[in-house]
Every structure is written in C-alpha cells, then in structure tokens.
Amino acid sequence: MSSTTKDKTSSMKLNNYALGRWIAGEGEGQALYNAITGEEIAKASTKGLDFGEMCEYARKVGGPKLRKMTFHERGRMLKALALYLMEKKEQFYKVSWATGATRNDSWVDIEGGIGNLFAYASLRRQFPDEPFCLEGDLIKLSKNGTFIGQHICVPRQGVAIHINAFNFPVWGMLEKVAVNWLAGVPAIVKPATVTSFLTEAVVKEIVASGILPDGALQVIYGSVNGILDHVNNQDVVTFTGSASTGKMLKSHPRILEESVHFNMEADSLNCCVLGPDVVPGSPEFEIFIKEVQREMTTKAGQKCTAIRRIIVPEKMVEDVQIALGKRLAGTLIGDPNTEGVRMGALAGKAQLKEVREKVEILQKTQKIVYGDLDNFSVTGADKTKGAFMSPILFLNENPFKYTDVHSVEAFGPVSTIMPYKNMDEAIELSRMGKGSLVSSIVTADDQIAKAYVLGAASMHGRILILNADCAKESTGHGSPMPMLVHGGPGRAGGGEEMGGKRGVFHYLQRTAIQGSPTSISKISNQYQYGGKYIEKDIHPFKRYFEELEIGETLITAKHTVSEADIVNFANVSGDNFYAHMDATSLDGTIFTGRVAHGYFVLSKAAGLFVDAKKGPVLLNYGLDECRFTKPVYPGTTIGVRFTCKEKIDQEKKTPEDIAKGIVKWLVDVYDETGETVAVATILTMVKKKNQS
C-alpha cells in the first residue's frame, strides 16, 4: 500500500452495500488495523441494518431479475465482471498489502478470485440457454413410452448468505458468488471483519461497473448476529471458518426449522505424505520439501488448506527435518513491499495471539525443531507493531501416543513432522485428523499412490498425487480449483463448494416431472424421444436458427442396404472387422449374417437427411452421443426421423462475427418394421437470419 493509499484508508468507515445503496453502520464500530504497521485504518459497523429487509430485497428484487436470465446470459455477466475487475486489480493489490500479504499471496486471493468468475462464465456452455436445466436421462415409465419422467432443476427463490473467513477476503467472496449467480440466486456476503477493507475495495468496483442486476449482491462489514433469524427454506447459507463457529451456526433453530441448506467449509488438519519410495536427492524429495515450505509460508500459513501434518517414513525424519529447516531459514519475513521478503504478517494481532496460544498447547506434547515464537528477524518493519511470526516446525516422534497434533490447529505458519513405519500407518495417521479438506502424497510409484488414495480418500475432500511428471504444472497442495469440489468430511465440515456443475446444483431445486414426451418437451424446450413431430414443407437445413422449432422433424426418404454398401464402406474406411466381411466367422456371435458397419448406417443417415445446397447451416459441429441398437443386414431398408432437439444461442465474439447458434438434432434411424436401429445426437452450427 502506498502512502497515498494509507491516507485514504486512515480512520475510514466502511460502507455496507445493502438495499441497493451504500449505508454506513451506526455507532463507532469495530476498529480494523494494518497487519504490517499496526495502525488503525478503518472501522466497520452493521448497527442499524435491517437484516430481514435485506433478505427480502434479495428475494424480491435480485432473485426475479436473475431467474429471468438464462444460464448463458448469467455466464456472460460473470465474464464481463471478471474482465472489468481484472482492469482494476492493481488498486486491489495496493490495499491487500495492509492484510499482511505478499504480492504472491495477494495473487492467489485477487486474481484467483477473479479467475473463479472466468471459470464459471465458461461453465455456461455446459448448461442450456434457458433459465433452468434438465438433469440426467429421460426415464421411461410406461410400456409404450407415452408416460415418461425427467428431472428439472430451477433456481431456488431465496438468497445465498455467505459468511466468509478472514484469510481470503477477495477469493472467499468471488468463489462463492460466481456459483450462486450462475445458478440464478442473489447473495448477501459477510466477509470476516478483520480484512473486510479489502473486500470493500472490490465491492465498490463491482457496484460501479453496473454489470449486476439490482439486488444480486449485498455486502455487510461487521457483526451479523441475527441474520439467520430471517432465513427460509429457499435460502442457502454457506460458512467458511472454524469448525466450532460453523457447528454453532449450523444448529441455529431457524436453520433446523426451515431445513435451510447449510454448507460448511471448516479449517482442517491437512496432511502431506512422503512416499516410502522417495530418497534424498531424488526429484520427488525436492518437490516434497518445496511444497511443504510453500504451504507453511504462503499467506503466513493462514490457509484452510495449509499442510499442518507432515507424514514421512521414519528413516527419513532427520533428512526431512534438515532440508525443510534450511529452506525455511531462507524465507525472509517482513514488509511485503521490501525486496526479498517472502512471508508477510498474520492478518492481525488477534490472530497472532490465537496462533501463539495453540503453539504453546502443541509444545506440551512435541518439540520445536525450527523457529522461535519470540526470537526472529523482521525486514522492513517493526515486529512489535505488526502481526509477525516465525515459521514453527514441530517434531512429534510418537504421533499415535501424543495426539494433540491431530486435534489442535495453529492457524499460521505451523506444521509438524511425524514418522510412519509402513503405508498402513501413513494412511491411519492421515485419517486421525478426522476429516480434512485436502491431503497430498509425493511419490514416483503409482501403486503406492493408489494404495494411499483408496485407503485415505474417505477422510479427505481432495487428494493431490505429486511427482516429477506433474510438478511443473501442478497448482499445488493448497489450491482448490473451480471445477473440482472444495470441501471435506468430518472436521472439514462435510460440505462442498465450487465443484463445477456440482456446485451450481447446490442452488437449484431438483424436481421430478412426469407426463407425456410431448408435454415434457414443451416444458423443457428439449425434445424428448417419443414426442409428437412437427413436420414442415421446407427442409430444416433451409431454415435459420430463429425459425427452427423444437420438435420440428424431417422424415427422410429410405435406402435398402446391400452387400455392395458394406464392401464399399470397408474399402473407404479400412474397417474390415470380421462381422462385416467374413460370413464364415460368425459362429458363437450374435449375428446371423454379415452386418453393416454402424458408422455406415450413421453415414448413410447423414446422406438421407442432409440438404446439399448452400443454406443457413454453416457446418457440422460434432456428435454428442451415438448408439447402434439393432443389427442391419443386407436387404434391410432404413430411414431417418431427423428432429430438432435443442437450440443453444452463441454470442458474437466480435461485431464482424457471424450471428449463429448451435442446434442439436436427434437422428433416429429405423428399419422397415419401424424399430430404431441407431440413434445419435448431432450438432450443427446454424446462421441467424438477423445478423445485427
């Protein structure tokens, strides 16, 4: 933070963003401090806010606006916001300094958070261009297929209330709201107060962008005691922080009475295992030491995914202790703006006090082999004023007897080495943390990795297998990824965040719908097999994207398959599989004679449904699914029922780009009995009539 930035934040009062406007809390508020200098930089208060009114504003103003948007429109909204925030990132870095973070620490928080917006913007392509989506396959509920079932998922008509931790004031907000916004649900965000001045800097820019609809976001800084009194069964509450606070919130009477969806991601005693195959001097040994040191010192160890337990073969304890001690000794602590500093301060004096207390508890059952609570150097700052701390490395020589290490977490640059005799012991030690967000194993032996994963997976939300093959591109032990689940069992809270489409479904209500294929097609805007056909006088390939109707069907001319077709296709494709070419080799098979290639059937189907002349269809975009359901022998006559199944709009990348969309077609190939012999979904890119 520059001196100019310091002046701007000095004695500043944070403004809550609620009910579509900025509202300063009443009273003096809670003081917030610069983690490096110890100076007061802001005050935060929520006194005077009506939490019930805020919840209703989100439900009645933000919710309807978001629900009217399609997944694709919401995704484009996220992309626009991500691009806007990336242009403002340098001003966020300046403010982030006061949280004690280095530039690298802040990169994870700021650009990592914005990256979540980009990731979920891209995820829109996995959803239909509708405000809702279907999940799973059609379920046939009657003999003749006139009665079917499907699952439809619609946005919950509530609000997502996010209660976040102090360690990632930007990422913690953006990784959650990206998911609920894509689902069509508004949010109320409560960042941890101690670092909320950085959250406010980002929220100011989000509001200034004008990209979000009114009511999509409200953010409050300070106490939210009482907000859970106003939740209902359409809401989703997420919590990130300590397990004890999470359990208290989860047991709130209103949460229980209304069966409110509650997702908890709690701090956990994550571990990293050094495989028994790894020896000093090997690439994996160096990878292991580097990874543990990085996880101890990034964000000064204030990560819910940080490595707290270092599990190594007993013969390797001394080597690991020496190598890790040397690497930690090279980690310069101090003001992040000072050249060479690699570890800043904890978020505040309160956090420092808490970590010191936990270190003193752990020290009763294990010994410190590197670091000192009091005797360490700080570069470019006064360590008595800032919330600085030395990395602390413990050694627990008997972790099965002295078990505080499996239950007490010092949420700072603190970790413990512990030995194991064999992989069964390593797995057991990993599980003694009673549930974690992440575990990792460093090994060059995939059989060792497999044994560990199968033995330890039930107690961990994510497992990283790290070796020389992936180390250069690995995102590391401590980095949750937007498309993967972030959460874990037991102590870790039992919840899930992010997870790609899985995360979005947390904000959707899944409802089974039953009816005729035609009715379900009309409701879902996706053609369901067996639904009524809409036949037109014009070939569908002559119709523009806007003109095509779901259910529009071309019944093609027919073709009788011959042996010559089979031979010619084999010559062209090179596919001389015996079932197609050798009638004498069919004993013991399901075939009664030479059978046509499945891909010939599909290719011939294309020849039957394609209109050869130039028209709105620009190209064949691909094949989603294909099944060959009945053998086609020479003499079989085939035809195609070619039906418009689904339409997906595409945005123009540039003003000069062709306006177009993707059309999914059901290709139902049938024989002279009317029975389906092959079925596929093909995609075409179709030009729009309106090019503006």
C-alpha positions in Angstrom: 0.0 0.0 0.0 1.4 3.4 -1.0 1.4 6.3 1.4 -1.4 7.8 -0.6 -3.5 4.7 0.0 -2.6 4.8 3.7 -4.0 8.3 3.9 -7.2 7.3 2.1 -7.9 4.4 4.4 -6.9 6.1 7.7 -9.9 6.2 10.1 -12.1 5.4 7.2 -15.6 3.9 8.0 -16.6 1.0 5.7 -19.9 1.4 3.9 -22.2 -1.6 3.8 -23.8 -2.1 0.4 -27.4 -3.0 1.2 -30.9 -2.5 -0.4 -29.2 -1.1 -3.5 -27.3 1.7 -1.7 -24.3 2.4 0.5 -25.1 2.5 4.2 -22.7 3.4 6.9 -23.3 1.4 10.1 -24.3 3.4 13.2 -22.0 3.8 16.2 -18.3 3.8 16.4 -17.8 0.3 15.0 -15.0 -2.2 15.2 -11.5 -0.9 14.5 -9.5 -2.6 11.7 -5.7 -2.5 11.7 -2.9 -2.6 9.2 -1.2 -6.0 9.8 2.2 -4.7 8.9 2.3 -1.4 10.9 -0.4 -1.9 13.5 -2.0 1.4 12.5 -5.8 1.7 12.6 -7.1 2.1 9.0 -10.8 1.7 9.2 -13.9 1.0 11.3 -16.8 -1.4 10.5 -20.3 -1.5 11.8 -23.6 -3.1 10.8 -25.6 -1.5 13.5 -28.9 -0.1 12.2 -29.1 -2.5 9.3 -32.4 -4.5 8.9 -31.2 -8.0 8.0 -34.8 -9.1 7.4 -35.4 -6.3 4.9 -32.1 -7.2 3.2 -33.1 -10.8 2.8 -36.5 -9.7 1.3 -34.8 -7.3 -1.0 -32.6 -10.0 -2.4 -35.5 -12.4 -2.8 -38.0 -9.9 -4.3 -35.7 -7.7 -6.3 -32.5 -9.6 -7.1 -34.0 -13.1 -7.4 -36.6 -12.4 -10.1 -34.1 -10.5 -12.2 -31.5 -13.3 -12.1 -34.1 -16.0 -12.7 -35.3 -14.3 -15.9 -31.8 -14.6 -17.3 -30.7 -17.8 -18.9 -27.5 -19.7 -17.8 -25.8 -18.3 -20.9 -26.8 -14.7 -20.0 -25.7 -15.2 -16.4 -22.4 -16.6 -17.6 -21.8 -13.7 -19.9 -22.5 -11.4 -17.0 -19.8 -13.2 -15.0 -17.3 -12.9 -17.8 -18.0 -9.1 -18.2 -17.5 -8.6 -14.5 -14.3 -10.6 -14.5 -12.8 -8.6 -17.3 -13.8 -5.4 -15.5 -12.2 -6.4 -12.2 -9.0 -7.5 -14.0 -8.6 -4.0 -15.2 -8.8 -2.7 -11.6 -6.6 -5.4 -10.0 -3.6 -3.2 -9.2 -5.6 -1.0 -6.9 -6.7 -4.1 -5.0 -3.0 -5.2 -4.7 -2.2 -1.9 -3.0 -5.0 -2.4 -0.4 -4.1 -6.0 0.1 -0.7 -5.1 1.5 -2.4 -4.0 4.7 -3.7 -7.5 5.3 -0.1 -8.7 5.7 0.0 -10.4 2.3 2.9 -10.6 -0.2 2.3 -10.0 -3.9 2.2 -13.8 -4.4 -0.2 -14.2 -1.6 -2.4 -11.5 -3.0 -2.3 -13.0 -6.5 -4.0 -16.2 -5.1 -6.6 -14.1 -3.4 -7.3 -11.4 -6.0 -6.6 -12.9 -9.4 -7.5 -16.4 -8.1 -10.9 -15.0 -7.1 -11.4 -13.2 -10.5 -10.3 -16.5 -12.1 -13.3 -18.2 -10.5 -15.6 -15.7 -12.3 -13.9 -16.6 -15.6 -14.2 -20.3 -14.9 -17.9 -20.2 -14.1 -18.6 -17.9 -17.0 -17.1 -20.7 -19.3 -19.2 -23.3 -17.5 -22.4 -21.7 -19.0 -21.7 -23.8 -22.1 -22.5 -27.0 -20.2 -26.0 -25.7 -19.5 -28.9 -24.9 -21.9 -29.6 -21.4 -23.0 -32.6 -21.4 -20.6 -33.2 -20.2 -17.0 -33.4 -23.8 -15.9 -31.9 -27.1 -16.9 -32.6 -30.8 -17.0 -30.6 -33.4 -15.1 -30.0 -36.9 -16.2 -31.6 -39.0 -18.9 -35.3 -39.5 -19.8 -36.9 -42.2 -17.6 -39.4 -44.4 -19.5 -42.3 -45.0 -17.1 -44.7 -47.0 -19.4 -44.5 -49.9 -21.8 -45.3 -47.8 -24.9 -43.3 -44.7 -23.9 -46.3 -42.4 -23.7 -45.6 -41.7 -20.0 -42.1 -40.5 -19.0 -40.2 -38.8 -16.2 -37.4 -36.2 -16.1 -35.6 -34.1 -13.5 -35.9 -30.4 -14.0 -33.6 -28.0 -11.9 -34.8 -24.5 -11.3 -33.2 -21.7 -9.2 -34.1 -21.5 -5.6 -36.3 -18.5 -4.9 -34.2 -17.4 -1.9 -30.9 -15.8 -1.1 -27.4 -17.2 -0.7 -25.9 -15.9 2.6 -22.1 -16.3 2.6 -20.3 -15.9 5.9 -16.6 -15.9 5.0 -13.2 -16.3 6.6 -10.5 -13.6 7.0 -7.7 -15.2 5.1 -9.1 -14.7 1.5 -11.2 -11.5 1.6 -11.5 -11.5 -2.3 -11.3 -15.1 -3.3 -13.6 -16.1 -0.4 -16.3 -13.8 -1.8 -15.9 -14.3 -5.6 -15.5 -18.1 -5.5 -19.0 -18.4 -3.9 -20.9 -15.7 -5.7 -19.8 -16.9 -9.1 -21.6 -20.2 -8.4 -24.9 -18.8 -7.0 -25.1 -16.1 -9.7 -24.7 -18.7 -12.5 -27.5 -20.6 -10.8 -29.7 -17.5 -10.7 -29.6 -16.8 -7.0 -28.7 -13.4 -5.3 -26.2 -13.2 -2.5 -25.6 -11.4 0.8 -21.9 -11.6 1.7 -20.5 -11.2 5.1 -16.6 -11.1 4.9 -14.6 -11.5 8.1 -14.3 -8.1 9.6 -10.6 -8.0 10.2 -9.7 -7.9 6.4 -13.0 -6.6 5.1 -11.5 -3.3 4.0 -10.1 -5.2 1.0 -13.4 -6.8 0.3 -15.0 -3.4 0.3 -12.5 -2.1 -2.3 -13.6 -4.9 -4.7 -17.3 -4.4 -3.9 -17.0 -0.7 -4.7 -15.8 -1.6 -8.2 -18.4 -4.3 -8.7 -21.2 -1.8 -7.9 -19.5 0.9 -10.1 -19.4 -1.5 -13.1 -23.2 -1.6 -13.3 -23.0 -5.1 -14.6 -25.0 -6.9 -12.0 -28.8 -6.5 -11.8 -30.2 -4.7 -8.7 -30.4 -6.9 -5.7 -27.9 -9.5 -6.9 -25.3 -8.5 -4.3 -25.4 -7.0 -0.9 -22.2 -6.9 1.4 -22.0 -6.1 5.1 -19.0 -5.5 7.2 -19.2 -6.3 10.9 -21.4 -8.4 13.1 -24.3 -10.3 11.5 -25.8 -11.6 14.7 -29.5 -12.1 13.9 -29.3 -12.6 10.2 -30.1 -16.3 10.5 -33.3 -15.4 12.2 -34.6 -14.4 8.8 -33.7 -17.3 6.6 -36.3 -19.6 5.0 -36.3 -23.0 3.2 -35.4 -21.4 -0.2 -32.2 -19.9 1.1 -28.7 -21.3 1.1 -26.2 -20.5 3.9 -22.5 -21.1 3.5 -19.9 -20.7 6.1 -16.1 -20.8 6.0 -14.1 -20.6 9.2 -13.6 -22.5 12.4 -15.4 -25.8 13.0 -16.7 -24.6 16.4 -18.3 -21.5 14.9 -19.7 -23.5 12.0 -21.3 -26.0 14.2 -23.0 -23.2 16.2 -24.4 -21.6 13.1 -25.5 -25.0 11.7 -27.5 -25.7 14.8 -29.4 -22.4 14.7 -33.1 -23.1 15.3 -34.2 -21.3 12.1 -31.8 -23.4 10.1 -33.3 -26.6 11.6 -36.9 -25.5 11.5 -36.8 -24.4 7.8 -34.5 -27.2 6.6 -32.2 -24.5 5.2 -29.4 -25.8 3.0 -26.2 -25.2 5.0 -22.7 -25.7 3.5 -19.7 -25.6 5.9 -16.1 -25.5 4.9 -14.1 -25.6 8.1 -10.4 -25.3 8.8 -8.8 -28.8 9.0 -5.6 -30.6 9.8 -4.5 -31.3 6.3 -1.5 -33.6 5.7 1.2 -34.3 3.2 2.7 -37.8 3.0 6.2 -38.5 1.7 6.1 -41.9 -0.1 8.3 -44.7 1.1 10.0 -44.9 -2.3 11.4 -41.3 -2.1 15.0 -40.7 -1.1 17.1 -37.6 -0.6 18.5 -36.3 -3.9 15.5 -37.5 -6.0 13.3 -35.1 -7.8 10.3 -36.1 -5.6 12.3 -35.3 -2.4 13.0 -31.8 -3.6 9.4 -31.4 -4.7 8.2 -32.5 -1.3 10.4 -30.1 0.7 9.5 -27.2 -1.6 5.7 -27.9 -1.4 5.7 -28.2 2.4 7.7 -25.0 2.8 5.4 -23.1 0.4 2.3 -24.3 2.2 3.7 -23.3 5.6 4.6 -19.7 4.5 2.1 -18.7 1.8 -0.4 -16.3 3.5 1.8 -16.8 6.6 0.2 -20.3 6.9 -3.3 -18.8 7.1 -4.9 -21.1 4.7 -7.7 -23.6 5.4 -5.8 -26.0 3.0 -2.3 -25.5 4.5 -0.2 -28.5 5.4 -0.4 -29.0 9.2 0.9 -32.6 9.4 4.0 -33.8 7.6 3.9 -37.6 7.4 7.3 -39.2 6.5 8.9 -42.6 6.6 10.7 -43.0 10.0 14.1 -43.4 8.3 13.6 -40.1 6.5 12.7 -37.9 9.5 16.1 -36.5 10.0 16.7 -35.8 6.3 13.3 -34.0 6.0 13.9 -32.0 9.2 17.3 -30.8 8.0 16.2 -30.0 4.4 13.0 -28.3 5.5 14.8 -26.3 8.2 17.3 -25.0 5.6 14.5 -24.0 3.2 12.5 -22.2 6.0 15.7 -20.4 7.1 15.8 -18.9 3.6 12.3 -17.4 3.9 12.7 -13.7 4.6 9.9 -12.3 6.9 8.8 -8.7 6.8 7.1 -5.9 5.0 5.9 -7.4 1.7 6.9 -4.2 -0.1 10.6 -4.8 0.9 12.8 -6.5 -1.7 13.3 -10.2 -1.0 10.5 -10.6 1.6 8.7 -13.9 1.0 6.4 -14.0 4.1 4.4 -11.2 5.5 2.4 -10.9 8.6 -0.6 -12.6 10.0 -3.9 -10.8 9.4 -3.9 -9.1 12.8 -2.7 -9.2 16.5 -5.8 -11.2 17.5 -4.8 -13.9 15.0 -1.2 -13.8 16.2 -2.3 -14.2 19.8 -4.5 -17.2 19.0 -1.8 -18.9 17.0 0.8 -18.4 19.8 -1.7 -20.0 22.2 -2.1 -23.1 20.0 1.6 -23.4 19.6 2.1 -23.4 23.3 -0.5 -26.2 23.6 1.2 -28.3 21.0 4.6 -27.7 22.6 3.5 -29.7 25.6 3.5 -33.0 23.6 6.0 -32.3 20.8 9.2 -30.3 20.3 10.0 -27.3 18.1 12.9 -28.2 15.7 12.8 -25.0 13.8 11.7 -21.4 14.7 11.0 -19.4 17.8 7.9 -17.5 18.9 10.0 -14.6 20.1 13.5 -14.6 18.6 13.3 -14.0 14.8 14.1 -11.2 12.5 11.7 -9.0 10.5 12.9 -7.0 7.5 11.5 -3.5 6.7 9.0 -3.3 9.6 8.8 -3.2 13.4 7.9 -6.7 14.5 6.4 -5.3 17.8 3.8 -3.3 15.9 2.9 -5.8 13.1 1.4 -9.3 13.4 4.6 -11.1 12.5 5.6 -14.6 13.4 8.4 -17.1 12.6 7.5 -20.3 10.9 7.3 -23.1 13.6 8.3 -26.6 12.7 7.5 -29.3 15.2 8.6 -32.9 15.5 6.3 -35.5 17.0 8.2 -38.7 17.4 5.1 -40.7 18.5 2.0 -39.4 16.8 -0.1 -42.4 17.8 0.5 -41.6 21.5 0.8 -37.8 21.5 -2.4 -36.9 19.6 -2.8 -33.2 20.2 -1.4 -32.7 16.7 -4.5 -34.4 15.3 -6.9 -32.2 17.0 -5.3 -28.8 17.7 -4.7 -26.4 14.8 -2.5 -23.4 14.9 -3.8 -21.3 12.0 -0.5 -19.9 11.0 3.0 -20.9 9.7 3.0 -24.0 11.9 3.4 -27.7 10.9 4.5 -31.0 12.5 6.8 -33.8 11.2 5.7 -37.3 12.2 7.1 -40.7 11.3 5.4 -43.8 9.9 6.6 -47.4 9.6 4.6 -48.5 6.6 1.8 -47.3 4.3 -0.9 -48.7 6.6 0.4 -46.4 9.4 0.7 -43.4 7.0 -2.9 -43.9 6.0 -4.0 -44.3 9.6 -2.2 -41.1 10.6 -3.8 -39.2 7.7 -7.2 -40.3 8.9 -6.5 -39.3 12.6 -7.2 -35.7 11.6 -10.9 -36.8 11.5 -11.6 -35.2 8.1 -9.7 -32.7 6.0 -10.1 -30.5 3.0 -7.0 -31.9 1.3 -4.2 -34.4 1.6 -1.3 -35.0 -0.7 1.2 -37.7 -1.3 4.6 -37.2 -3.0 5.6 -40.4 -4.7 7.0 -41.7 -8.0 5.3 -45.1 -7.5 1.7 -45.1 -8.8 0.9 -48.3 -6.9 1.9 -46.5 -3.6 -0.3 -43.6 -4.7 -3.2 -45.9 -5.5 -3.0 -47.7 -2.1 -2.9 -44.3 -0.3 -5.9 -42.9 -2.3 -8.1 -45.9 -1.7 -7.2 -46.0 2.0 -7.4 -42.3 2.7 -10.0 -40.9 0.3 -13.0 -41.3 2.7 -11.4 -38.8 5.1 -10.3 -36.2 2.6 -12.1 -33.9 0.2 -9.3 -33.8 -2.3 -6.1 -35.7 -2.7 -3.1 -34.5 -4.8 -0.7 -37.1 -6.2 2.5 -35.1 -6.8 5.6 -36.3 -8.6 8.1 -35.2 -11.3 5.6 -35.8 -14.1 3.2 -33.1 -13.0 5.1 -30.9 -10.6 5.9 -28.1 -13.1 2.2 -27.6 -13.9 0.6 -28.7 -10.7 -1.4 -26.0 -8.9 -0.2 -27.4 -5.6 -1.5 -28.9 -2.4 -3.2 -25.8 -1.2 -5.1 -24.6 -4.3 -8.7 -25.5 -4.7 -9.8 -25.5 -8.3 -13.1 -24.1 -9.5 -14.2 -27.2 -11.4 -13.3 -29.5 -8.5 -15.1 -29.9 -5.2 -13.7 -27.9 -2.3 -14.7 -29.4 1.0 -14.2 -32.4 3.0 -15.8 -34.8 5.5 -15.8 -34.7 9.3 -13.8 -31.9 10.9 -13.7 -30.2 7.5 -17.4 -29.5 7.7 -18.9 -32.1 5.4 -19.8 -29.5 2.7 -18.9 -28.8 -0.8 -18.0 -25.5 -2.6 -17.3 -24.9 -6.2 -17.1 -28.3 -7.9 -18.1 -27.0 -11.4 -21.7 -28.1 -12.2 -22.0 -29.9 -8.9 -21.6 -26.5 -7.1 -24.3 -24.9 -9.2 -26.8 -27.6 -8.4 -26.5 -26.7 -4.7 -28.5 -23.5 -5.6 -31.1 -25.3 -7.8 -34.2 -27.2 -6.7 -34.3 -30.6 -8.4 -37.9 -31.7 -9.2 -39.1 -34.8 -10.9 -41.7 -34.1 -13.6 -43.9 -36.7 -15.2 -46.1 -36.6 -18.3 -46.2 -37.4 -22.0 -43.0 -36.9 -24.0 -44.7 -34.0 -25.9 -45.6 -32.2 -22.6 -42.1 -32.7 -21.2 -40.7 -31.4 -24.5 -42.8 -28.3 -24.3 -41.9 -27.6 -20.7 -38.2 -28.2 -21.1 -37.6 -26.8 -24.6 -35.7 -30.1 -25.3 -37.3 -32.7 -27.5 -38.0 -35.9 -25.6 -37.9 -39.2 -27.5 -41.4 -40.3 -28.4 -42.8 -36.7 -28.5 -45.0 -35.5 -31.3 -43.3 -34.4 -34.5 -43.8 -31.0 -36.2 -43.5 -31.5 -39.9 -42.9 -28.6 -42.3 -43.0 -28.2 -46.0 -39.4 -26.8 -46.1 -36.3 -28.8 -45.3 -34.9 -27.8 -41.8 -31.5 -27.1 -43.3 -33.1 -24.2 -45.2 -34.4 -22.6 -42.0 -32.4 -20.1 -39.9 -31.7 -20.6 -36.3 -34.6 -18.3 -35.1 -37.0 -20.1 -37.4 -36.4 -23.7 -36.2 -38.8 -25.2 -33.7 -38.1 -27.8 -31.0 -39.7 -31.0 -32.3 -39.5 -30.0 -35.9 -38.9 -33.2 -37.8 -37.9 -34.3 -41.3 -39.0 -37.8 -42.3 -36.4 -38.8 -44.9 -36.5 -41.0 -48.0 -35.4 -44.6 -47.4 -32.5 -46.7 -48.5 -32.1 -50.5 -48.8 -28.7 -51.7 -47.5 -26.8 -54.0 -49.9 -23.7 -56.1 -49.6 -22.0 -53.7 -52.1 -22.6 -50.9 -49.5 -20.8 -53.0 -46.9 -17.8 -53.8 -49.2 -17.5 -50.2 -50.4 -17.6 -48.8 -46.9 -14.9 -51.3 -45.8 -12.7 -50.2 -48.7 -13.2 -46.5 -48.0 -12.8 -46.7 -44.2 -10.3 -49.6 -43.9 -12.6 -51.3 -41.4 -12.5 -55.0 -42.3 -13.8 -56.3 -39.0 -14.8 -60.0 -39.5 -18.5 -59.4 -38.7 -18.8 -57.2 -41.7 -16.6 -59.1 -44.1 -16.4 -62.8 -43.3 -19.7 -64.7 -43.0 -17.9 -67.9 -42.1 -16.6 -66.5 -38.8 -20.0 -65.7 -37.2 -20.5 -68.9 -35.2 -20.9 -68.0 -31.5 -21.7 -64.4 -32.2 -25.0 -62.6 -32.0 -25.0 -62.1 -35.8 -26.9 -64.3 -38.3 -25.0 -62.9 -41.3 -22.7 -60.2 -42.5 -23.8 -57.0 -40.8 -23.4 -53.4 -42.0 -20.9 -51.2 -40.2 -22.6 -49.0 -37.6 -20.7 -46.0 -39.0 -22.0 -46.8 -42.4 -25.6 -46.7 -41.0 -24.8 -43.3 -39.5 -23.1 -42.0 -42.6 -25.9 -43.2 -44.8 -28.4 -41.5 -42.4 -26.5 -38.2 -43.0 -26.8 -38.8 -46.7 -30.6 -39.1 -46.2 -31.2 -36.0 -44.0 -28.6 -33.6 -45.4 -29.7 -30.9 -47.8 -26.8 -30.4 -50.2 -27.4 -26.8 -51.3 -25.9 -23.8 -49.5 -28.2 -22.5 -46.7 -28.2 -21.4 -43.1 -26.3 -24.5 -41.9 -22.7 -23.5 -41.7 -21.0 -26.7 -40.5 -21.3 -30.0 -38.6 -20.2 -29.1 -35.1 -19.9 -32.6 -33.7 -21.5 -35.7 -32.3 -22.7 -35.9 -28.6 -23.9 -39.5 -28.4 -24.4 -42.5 -30.6 -25.8 -46.0 -30.1 -26.3 -48.9 -32.6 -29.2 -50.7 -31.2 -30.1 -53.4 -33.8 -28.0 -55.2 -36.5 -28.6 -54.0 -40.0 -28.2 -56.8 -42.6 -28.1 -56.6 -46.4 -31.7 -56.2 -47.5 -32.7 -54.0 -44.6 -34.4 -50.8 -45.5 -33.6 -47.8 -43.3 -35.0 -44.3 -43.0 -34.4 -41.4 -40.6 -36.6 -39.3 -38.3 -34.5 -36.1 -38.0 -35.7 -33.9 -35.2 -34.7 -30.5 -33.8 -33.8 -31.4 -30.2 -32.4 -28.3 -28.6 -31.2 -24.8 -29.6 -28.2 -23.1 -28.0 -27.6 -19.4 -28.7 -24.0 -18.2 -29.3 -22.8 -14.7 -28.6 -20.8 -12.8 -31.2 -17.1 -12.6 -30.3 -16.7 -9.5 -32.5 -19.1 -7.2 -34.3 -17.9 -8.7 -37.6 -18.6 -12.3 -36.4 -21.5 -14.2 -37.9 -24.5 -14.3 -35.7 -25.3 -18.0 -35.1 -26.3 -20.8 -32.8 -25.8 -24.5 -32.2 -28.7 -26.8 -33.0 -28.8 -30.4 -31.5 -30.6 -32.9 -33.8 -32.0 -36.3 -32.8 -31.1 -38.7 -35.5 -33.4 -41.7 -35.2 -32.5 -44.4 -37.8 -35.2 -47.0 -38.1 -35.9 -50.1 -40.3 -38.9 -51.4 -42.2 -40.5 -52.6 -39.0 -40.3 -49.1 -37.5 -37.8 -50.2 -34.9 -34.8 -48.0 -34.2 -31.5 -49.5 -35.4 -29.3 -46.5 -34.5 -29.8 -43.2 -32.6 -27.5 -40.3 -32.3 -27.4 -36.6 -31.4 -25.5 -34.4 -33.9 -24.8 -30.7 -33.7 -24.8 -28.2 -36.4 -23.8 -24.5 -36.4 -26.7 -22.5 -37.9 -26.7 -18.9 -39.1 -29.2 -16.5 -37.7 -31.5 -14.5 -40.1 -30.9 -11.4 -38.0 -27.2 -10.5 -38.2 -27.4 -7.4 -36.1 
